């Protein structure tokens, strides 16, 4: 099996959309979380999104395994499977049942939370069942702060998945990449709006009261 992920040691992977300096800052994250042993009949990809919001604001949205529709398109509803031991806690092993909007080659998806690291801001899940064509799908999302304050945060999302019968690697990657790219763009909008609202609230609290 081939080890795939972000690409060669010296070059920014084609289509990632990051500068060499940005990628260098993220290299350790890519090596730690976004490389897969890709077998025959599988494909993998890595996508990036710059977000002008603090990483904690972005992570607050990404970590919501119980509510992916906050930033993920094409999801009608999501419900956590009851877990008497976990209760309301989000922890590895929890399952969610996702209902997909009509018009996609899917209707339902059963997904397992594999990784939720609040300190490192790393989130991972896999698809374990449902009515869809994404077999053996595994994904990892990381939220990283960059040294450049004009950007603040870069989100990386990667996946590995089986290529369905009758499809090519390019077909499968194009479909998955398109969905993830749309989700990351919405994540950017949601996180930036949340950060702006929080900043406005803070500023209003700090404003001096008018003299009586």
C-alpha positions in Angstrom: 0.0 0.0 0.0 1.2 3.5 -0.7 1.5 6.2 2.0 -0.3 9.2 0.7 -1.3 12.6 2.1 0.0 16.1 1.5 2.6 15.2 -1.1 6.4 15.5 -1.3 8.7 16.9 1.3 9.7 20.0 -0.6 6.6 21.1 -2.5 3.1 22.3 -1.6 0.6 19.7 -2.9 -1.1 20.8 -6.1 -4.5 22.4 -5.5 -4.1 22.8 -1.8 -4.0 26.6 -2.1 -1.5 27.3 0.6 1.8 29.2 0.2 5.1 27.4 0.9 5.5 29.3 4.1 2.0 28.4 5.3 2.5 24.7 4.4 5.8 24.7 6.2 4.1 25.8 9.4 1.5 23.0 8.9 3.9 20.2 7.9 4.0 18.5 11.3 0.2 18.5 11.4 0.0 17.0 8.0 2.6 14.3 8.8 0.9 13.5 12.1 -2.8 13.4 11.0 -3.3 13.6 7.2 -1.3 10.7 5.8 -3.0 7.4 5.0 -2.0 3.9 3.8 -4.0 4.0 0.6 -4.7 0.5 -0.8 -5.7 -0.6 -4.2 -9.2 0.5 -5.1 -9.1 3.5 -2.7 -8.4 7.2 -3.1 -7.4 10.0 -0.7 -7.2 13.7 -0.7 -6.3 16.8 1.4 -8.1 20.1 1.3 -7.3 23.4 3.1 -9.3 26.5 4.1 -8.0 29.8 5.5 -10.4 31.4 8.0 -10.1 34.9 9.4 -11.2 33.9 12.9 -9.4 32.7 16.1 -8.8 28.9 16.1 -11.0 28.4 19.1 -13.9 30.0 17.3 -13.4 27.6 14.4 -12.9 24.6 16.6 -16.1 25.3 18.5 -17.9 24.6 15.2 -15.8 21.7 14.0 -16.0 19.6 17.2 -19.8 19.4 17.1 -20.1 15.8 16.1 -23.7 16.0 17.3 -24.6 18.9 15.0 -22.6 18.7 11.7 -25.4 20.5 9.8 -24.2 23.8 11.3 -21.7 24.0 8.6 -22.1 20.8 6.4 -24.3 21.1 3.4 -26.7 18.3 2.3 -27.5 17.2 5.8 -31.2 17.2 6.7 -30.9 16.0 10.3 -28.5 14.4 12.7 -29.1 12.4 15.9 -26.7 10.8 18.3 -27.4 7.2 19.1 -28.2 6.9 22.8 -25.3 5.8 24.9 -26.1 5.2 28.6 -22.5 5.3 29.6 -21.5 8.5 27.7 -24.8 10.4 28.3 -24.5 13.7 26.5 -20.7 13.6 26.2 -19.0 13.5 22.9 -16.3 10.9 23.1 -14.6 8.4 20.7 -16.9 5.6 19.8 -20.2 7.6 19.8 -22.4 7.0 16.8 -24.6 9.5 14.9 -27.4 8.8 12.4 -27.3 11.4 9.5 -30.1 12.0 7.1 -29.1 13.4 3.7 -31.1 15.7 1.6 -32.6 14.4 -1.6 -30.7 14.7 -4.9 -27.5 13.0 -3.7 -26.5 9.4 -4.2 -27.2 8.7 -0.6 -30.1 8.9 1.9 -28.7 7.9 5.3 -25.3 7.6 6.9 -24.2 6.0 10.2 -21.0 7.6 11.4 -18.6 7.0 14.3 -16.6 9.6 16.2 -13.0 8.3 16.1 -11.0 11.2 17.5 -11.9 14.4 19.4 -8.8 16.1 20.8 -9.7 19.5 22.2 -6.1 20.4 23.2 -4.7 19.7 19.7 -7.9 20.6 17.8 -8.1 17.3 15.9 -11.4 15.7 14.9 -11.9 12.4 13.1 -14.8 10.2 12.1 -15.6 7.3 9.9 -18.7 6.0 8.1 -19.8 2.6 9.3 -23.1 2.1 7.6 -26.1 3.6 5.9 -27.5 4.0 2.4 -24.7 5.6 0.4 -21.7 4.7 -1.8 -18.9 5.9 0.4 -17.5 2.7 1.8 -14.7 2.6 4.4 -14.7 6.4 4.5 -12.4 7.9 7.1 -11.8 11.6 7.6 -9.6 13.8 9.8 -10.0 17.5 10.3 -7.4 19.7 12.1 -7.7 23.4 13.1 -4.3 25.2 13.3 -3.2 28.7 14.2 -0.8 30.4 11.8 1.9 32.9 12.8 0.4 35.4 10.2 -2.3 37.2 12.2 -4.0 38.3 9.0 -5.1 34.7 8.4 -5.3 33.3 12.0 -6.5 29.8 11.2 -6.1 27.1 8.6 -8.4 24.1 8.6 -7.1 20.9 6.9 -9.5 18.1 6.1 -8.4 14.8 4.6 -10.0 11.5 3.8 -9.5 8.0 2.4 -12.4 6.0 0.8 -13.1 3.0 -1.4 -13.7 3.8 -5.1 -17.2 2.5 -5.8 -17.8 -0.1 -8.5 -18.3 1.6 -11.8 -16.4 4.8 -10.8 -12.9 5.9 -11.3 -10.5 7.4 -8.6 -10.9 10.7 -10.3 -14.7 10.5 -10.2 -14.7 9.6 -6.5 -12.2 12.2 -5.6 -14.0 15.0 -7.5 -17.3 14.2 -5.8 -15.8 14.0 -2.3 -13.6 17.0 -2.8 -16.5 19.1 -4.0 -18.7 18.3 -1.0 -15.8 19.0 1.4 -14.8 22.2 -0.3 -18.4 23.5 0.0 -18.5 22.5 3.7 -15.2 24.3 4.4 -16.4 27.4 2.7 -19.5 27.4 4.9 -17.4 26.7 8.0 -15.4 29.8 7.1 -18.6 31.9 6.9 -20.1 30.5 10.1 -16.8 30.8 12.2 -16.1 34.3 11.0 -19.6 35.5 11.7 -19.5 33.9 15.2 -16.1 35.6 15.9 -17.4 38.9 14.7 -20.5 38.7 16.9 -18.3 37.7 19.9 -16.0 40.6 19.3 -18.9 43.1 18.9 -20.4 41.8 22.2 -17.0 42.2 24.0 -16.6 45.7 22.6 -20.0 46.8 23.7 -19.3 45.6 27.2 -16.0 47.5 27.3 -17.4 50.8 26.0 -17.5 53.4 28.8 -20.9 54.4 30.0 -22.1 57.9 29.3 -21.8 60.4 32.1 -25.1 61.0 33.9 
